Amino acid sequence: MINARKRFVDAIIAEIVEQEGMARELAEFADLMEGDGHHATAETLWGMSRRRRVKGIELRGNLAALAIADHEATEGGD
């Protein structure tokens, strides 16, 4: 069970890295598009970037909830 939990946590961390990296790339591309006068495209890319950032935040929350559950399980709920 411990190995499965570790693999799960590792998968969440990898997904956080992926989401945040993609959010950063989308935001950089949006800046370039706006600089070239493609405002509608830039707005779309910024929206996509924000959704990726929110997903990263949600995943961090899930990771924190797992850490709390693990702590409570090992400490007997105190």
Phi, psi and omega in degrees: 000323181296319179296320179295319179295318179296318178297321178296313178298316178300321179293321177296315180298317179298321179291324176299312180300316180298311182297315182291324177294317179293322178300316180297315180296318179297319179295319178296319179293322177299318178300318178297317180296319179294319178300331178271003177089009180266072188294319180294319178296318179299317179299318178298315181294321177296322176298317178296320179297315179299318179297322177295319179296318178298318178299319177299319178295317178300317180295322176298322176296318177298319179297318178296320179296321176296319180297319179294316179298318178297317180298313180296324180292321181278335181264001179077022176085006181286000000 
